[in-house]
Amino acid sequence: MALLELLALVVMSHNAALSDRQLVITGAGHLTSAQIRDQAGLGRSQSIFSISPNAVAKRLENSIWIRSVRVSIGLPGRLTVAVQEWQPVATYSRVGGPAWLLSSQGVVLGPAASSTLLAIDGPSGGALKPGQVALDGRRLGAMVQIQRQLPGLIGQQVRSFQLDSCGDLTMVSAKGWTALFGRVLTPDEFASLGAKVAALKAISQYEDYNNPALVYVNVMNPTAVAVHHTTDKAPSPTPTPTANHTPAATIPGVSTACK
């Protein structure tokens, strides 16, 4: 009897192929079940008893879209794969290049055929590819935060942001006027963003942001805000964002030519 039971177990382990009914996938939105099966290395003829949940989880953790994963085997012969995907927070494009979906970490997730997410236009550079860090996560987080807060502060929507090769940040409003924030690279420059956004709110008491003649608001120095309209008698040229740049070779999207 013992030999028969052992023989039955061996036969069952070799014939219990992993069917679609036995594979339960939860949490997937951007990845299909077929993609998850392939990336997990799960063959349809593979016995469910030969599968290592830890090995499957490690293979899936290498996927660009998957933030975390939990794999478990339960009776009767069911393999459950619970994934948490990265959610895109913005699209990013370089000069002349296509738009890509970015995670909150600034990692390229995939192409953005069409999207209602925040659009960010970066400087020229090489072609991007999935899995590449295209933008510093801290700068990306600051832009997303401004986009979310601005409607409540001054009643304006953000259309997009523009970054140059030296890290200078410009916001483009839905009305067409721009806000010049200057360079955002160092801790002090990040810390100054709060004061610069507050300056936009402060001047809303006397500046009409719906005025079609409004061209730009320069808040690089939040204590001395400069506003320009097309109707100004002596219009000044759009200011150069900042001077005396320092190299920042380790920050994605920042040129080492900035000095």
Helices and strands as residue ranges (DSSP letters): H 2-15, E 23-26, H 33-40, G 48-50, H 53-61, E 66-74, E 78-85, E 90-93, E 99-102, E 108-111, E 118-121, H 137-154, E 158-163, E 168-173, E 178-183, H 187-191, H 193-203, E 214-218, E 226-229
